Structures are given as structure tokens and as C-alpha cells.
Amino acid sequence: MTTPTPTPSVTTLAARAKALKALHVPGTPLLLANVYDATSARIVASLPQCRALASASYALAKTIGIEDEQLTLDQNLRLLAPIAAVAHEFGLPLTVDIQDGYGDRLAEVIRRVIVELGAVGVNLEDSHHEDGSMMGEEDAVARVRQALSVAREVGVPDFVVNARSDAFLMGGALDESIRRGKRYLEAGATTVYVFWSRDRDMREEDVQRVVDAFGGRANVNPRKASQVQSKTLTTADLARMGAARVSVGPMLYMVAVQALTAAANEVFGV
């Protein structure tokens, strides 16, 4: 039996956080192929182009047969543990999806993802995960500051917060997500992720407006073209546009499910 790689020291984690933050360069974005288990983590980590590992809570929840909003903190941490082990084995920084930070448990969450998992970054949403309602703007800004403050107390001053701005997703104006995002950056977030609704066209000019508004410190998910969206923005497009971070959310999980479905159908002669 292989002995799990132990969680690195705080000194090592502080160095990894600093390295992760430095990878967020506008125009030369950090590329994240979000993983959901040990196998996907190992495949991604083995690629020479991989500079960090990131999780997707939606995909993690699906692996145990539940919806994203049902994923508890303890379930999330348990599912993240094998991913963290792979990150440490390969010496890669790890950033994890903590949804909305689990309400008033945010400080506990930040401590646990650092101490128990050795993560040096998080994705933090500004909408309440259980019912989809938006947090008050002041509260959301304060939570970005709180996450970073707790990380400093633990000994990881360069902890990376990718703050998700959900107003546009929830039916509000893109300008509202941009306004909120600017405040999250002022509060210390490394990047801001404006989540596009599936029923809204991801027009290049709108994405460019987001990237420019954040001075390049934007995380963009270049979703595939659909009936709503005619063009897929590639990572090369987003680099040209000046984004600092590109992530794909649960895409790898969805591709794996499609491949499994096709293989199973072939077995049964469908």
C-alpha cells in the first residue's frame, strides 16, 4: 500500500501560495483543468503544462450522487483529500471550491482547507448556495477580507481568493457583477470570476469589458458554443484579451460521463 503524501509544512504552503498568486498574469493566464477525484487529478497533474490543481464542487457532489447545493463541508473536505494528496505528491499548488464558504463557518473552512488539505487558494461565491439568493454586497466584501485574514493568521499571507461574482448569473445586470468584482479585488481577491448564465450569450465584447474592468485580473470559463452562444472562446482568445486565469469548472467530469455513457451503450449494443 502506498503511503499518502503528508500535508506540507506551513512554510511550504506559504511558498506555494506565493507561487500560485504569481501565476495569475494578465495576458498569460493560469490554465486550470478542474478535477474531481484522484484519477482526474493524477491525469491533469501528470501533464507538463499543469501548474496547479483546482477542484469543482459540482463535479465532486455528482461523484457521490448528490447535487452541488447538497454538498456539506465535511463531504467536500473528504472528497478533496485524495486530490490534495496528488497535488502534494507532484508539488503543485492546490486551490479548492468552497462554494459560498458555508455561511458563518467561513473562518473554520479557511483554516481547515489550509491545515487539513494543504490548499493555498479558494473559489468563494457571493450568492447563498442553498437558495441562490445574493449576499449583501458589504457582507460579500467583508467575507473576502475575512478569508484572507484567517489565512494570514495561519501563516499563508499570499493565499489566493478567486471571488465569484454571481449577480449576472442570477438575472442582474453585468454592470452589477463588475461593480461587485472591483470591490472584491480592492478587498484583496487575486481574481474575480463573473459567472455567465447558460441562457445568456457569452459575447466576446462583454467578456472583454469584464477583463478590462478588472485590469486583467479576471477568471473566465470559456464554455462551449451552444444554441445561445455561436462561438467558443478559446484559451488563446482569452490570453489575447488579457485574462489572468482560465478555468473549466465541471467540464472534465461531464466529458467523462459522456464517454462512460457511450462505452456502456456499446457494451449493451445500444
C-alpha positions in Angstrom: 0.0 0.0 0.0 1.3 3.5 -0.9 1.8 5.8 2.0 -0.1 9.1 1.4 2.0 12.2 0.9 1.8 14.2 4.1 0.4 17.7 4.2 3.4 20.1 3.7 4.6 22.5 6.4 3.1 26.0 6.6 6.4 27.3 5.3 6.0 25.2 2.2 2.3 26.2 1.8 3.2 29.9 2.1 5.7 29.4 -0.7 3.2 27.6 -2.9 0.6 30.3 -2.3 3.1 32.9 -3.4 3.9 30.8 -6.5 0.2 30.3 -7.3 -0.5 34.1 -7.0 2.4 34.8 -9.3 0.9 32.6 -12.0 -2.0 35.0 -12.4 -0.6 37.1 -15.1 -2.9 39.2 -17.4 -2.4 38.0 -20.9 -0.6 34.9 -19.9 -3.3 33.2 -17.9 -3.1 30.4 -15.4 -4.9 27.4 -17.0 -6.9 25.2 -14.7 -8.5 21.9 -15.7 -10.7 21.4 -12.7 -10.6 17.9 -11.3 -13.0 15.8 -9.2 -11.2 12.7 -7.9 -7.7 11.1 -7.5 -7.7 9.7 -11.1 -8.6 13.0 -12.8 -6.2 14.8 -10.5 -3.3 12.5 -11.4 -4.0 12.7 -15.1 -4.0 16.5 -15.0 -1.1 16.8 -12.7 1.0 14.5 -15.0 0.7 16.9 -17.9 3.8 19.0 -18.3 1.7 22.2 -18.8 0.0 21.8 -15.5 1.0 24.5 -12.9 -1.7 24.0 -10.3 -4.7 21.8 -9.4 -8.2 23.1 -8.8 -11.4 21.4 -7.8 -15.1 21.9 -9.0 -17.7 21.3 -6.2 -20.4 20.5 -8.7 -18.4 17.6 -10.0 -17.4 16.4 -6.6 -21.0 16.3 -5.5 -22.0 14.3 -8.6 -19.4 11.6 -7.7 -21.4 10.8 -4.6 -24.8 11.1 -6.3 -26.0 14.5 -4.9 -26.5 18.0 -6.2 -23.9 20.8 -5.7 -26.1 22.6 -3.2 -26.4 19.5 -1.0 -22.6 19.1 -0.6 -21.7 19.6 3.0 -18.4 20.9 4.3 -17.3 17.6 5.6 -18.3 15.8 2.4 -16.4 18.4 0.4 -13.2 18.0 2.5 -13.4 14.3 2.4 -13.7 14.2 -1.4 -10.9 16.8 -1.7 -8.4 14.7 0.4 -7.3 12.4 -2.4 -7.0 15.3 -4.8 -4.8 17.1 -2.2 -2.6 14.0 -1.9 -2.0 14.1 -5.6 -1.2 17.8 -5.5 1.4 17.3 -2.7 2.9 14.3 -4.5 3.5 16.4 -7.6 4.5 19.5 -5.6 1.6 21.6 -7.1 -0.4 24.4 -5.5 -4.0 23.4 -4.8 -7.0 25.7 -5.0 -10.4 24.4 -3.9 -14.0 25.3 -4.5 -15.7 26.1 -1.2 -18.9 27.4 -2.7 -20.2 30.3 -0.6 -17.9 29.5 2.3 -20.6 27.7 4.3 -22.2 30.7 5.9 -20.8 31.7 9.3 -18.3 28.8 9.1 -16.0 30.7 6.7 -13.2 31.1 9.1 -13.3 27.4 10.0 -13.4 26.5 6.4 -10.3 28.5 5.5 -8.3 27.1 8.4 -9.3 23.5 7.5 -8.6 23.7 3.8 -5.1 25.0 4.7 -4.3 22.8 7.7 -6.1 19.6 6.7 -5.7 19.7 2.9 -2.8 22.0 2.3 -4.8 24.2 -0.1 -3.4 27.6 -0.8 -6.4 29.1 -2.6 -10.2 29.0 -2.8 -13.1 29.9 -5.1 -15.6 31.9 -3.0 -19.1 32.7 -4.2 -21.2 35.8 -3.3 -24.6 34.0 -3.6 -26.1 31.8 -1.0 -25.6 28.2 -2.1 -28.8 26.7 -0.6 -31.3 29.1 -2.2 -29.4 31.1 -4.8 -30.1 34.5 -3.3 -27.4 37.1 -3.5 -25.4 38.1 -0.4 -25.4 41.7 0.6 -22.6 43.5 -1.1 -20.9 44.7 2.1 -21.1 41.2 3.6 -19.6 39.7 0.5 -16.7 42.2 0.5 -16.2 41.5 4.3 -16.0 37.8 3.6 -13.2 38.2 1.1 -11.3 40.2 3.7 -12.1 37.6 6.4 -10.8 34.7 4.3 -7.5 36.4 3.7 -7.2 37.5 7.3 -7.6 33.9 8.5 -5.1 32.7 6.0 -2.6 35.2 7.2 -3.2 34.1 10.8 -2.5 30.5 9.8 0.8 31.6 8.1 -0.2 31.8 4.4 -0.2 35.6 3.6 -0.4 35.1 -0.2 -3.5 32.9 0.0 -5.4 33.2 -3.3 -9.1 34.1 -3.4 -10.9 33.8 -6.7 -14.1 35.7 -5.8 -17.1 34.6 -7.8 -19.5 37.5 -8.7 -22.9 36.0 -9.3 -25.2 38.9 -9.9 -25.2 38.4 -13.7 -25.9 34.7 -13.2 -28.9 35.5 -11.0 -30.5 37.7 -13.6 -29.0 41.0 -12.7 -27.0 43.3 -14.9 -23.4 42.6 -16.0 -22.5 46.0 -14.6 -23.6 44.8 -11.1 -21.2 41.9 -11.2 -18.5 44.1 -12.4 -19.1 46.7 -9.6 -19.0 43.9 -7.0 -16.0 42.3 -8.6 -14.0 45.6 -8.4 -14.7 45.7 -4.7 -13.6 42.1 -4.2 -10.3 43.0 -5.8 -9.9 46.0 -3.6 -10.6 43.7 -0.6 -7.6 41.5 -1.7 -9.0 38.9 -4.1 -6.5 37.8 -6.7 -9.1 37.4 -9.4 -12.8 37.7 -10.0 -15.0 35.2 -11.8 -18.1 36.6 -13.3 -20.4 33.6 -13.8 -22.4 33.7 -17.1 -25.9 32.3 -17.1 -26.5 29.5 -19.6 -29.3 31.4 -21.3 -27.1 34.4 -22.0 -24.8 34.7 -25.0 -21.1 34.9 -23.8 -20.2 37.7 -26.3 -16.6 38.5 -26.8 -17.2 42.2 -26.3 -18.8 41.6 -22.9 -16.0 39.3 -21.7 -13.5 41.9 -22.9 -15.4 44.5 -20.9 -15.1 42.3 -17.7 -11.4 41.7 -18.3 -10.7 45.4 -18.9 -12.7 46.5 -15.9 -10.7 44.2 -13.6 -7.3 45.2 -15.1 -6.9 41.7 -16.4 -7.5 40.1 -13.0 -10.4 38.0 -14.3 -11.1 34.3 -14.2 -13.1 33.2 -17.3 -14.7 29.9 -18.1 -14.6 29.5 -21.9 -17.7 27.5 -22.2 -18.5 25.7 -25.5 -20.7 27.2 -28.1 -24.4 26.3 -27.8 -27.8 27.3 -29.3 -27.4 30.6 -27.3 -23.7 31.1 -28.0 -22.4 30.7 -31.5 -18.6 31.0 -30.8 -16.4 29.2 -28.3 -13.8 31.5 -26.7 -10.5 29.6 -26.7 -7.8 29.9 -24.1 -5.8 31.7 -26.8 -8.6 34.2 -27.3 -8.7 34.8 -23.5 -5.0 35.3 -23.4 -5.2 37.8 -26.2 -8.0 39.6 -24.4 -5.8 39.9 -21.3 -7.3 37.5 -18.8 -5.2 36.2 -15.9 -7.0 32.9 -15.2 -8.9 30.4 -17.2 -10.8 27.5 -15.6 -13.3 25.0 -16.9 -15.5 24.1 -13.9 -17.1 20.6 -14.1 -16.2 20.2 -17.9 -13.8 17.3 -17.3 -16.4 15.4 -15.3 -19.1 16.0 -17.9 -16.8 14.8 -20.7 -16.0 11.7 -18.6 -19.7 11.0 -18.1 -20.4 11.3 -21.8 -17.5 8.9 -22.6 -18.8 6.4 -20.0 -22.3 6.6 -21.3 -21.1 5.9 -24.9 -18.9 3.0 -23.7 -21.8 1.5 -21.6 -24.1 1.8 -24.6 -21.6 0.0 -26.7 -21.4 -2.9 -24.2 -25.2 -3.3 -24.3 -25.3 -2.9 -28.1 -27.3 0.3 -27.9 
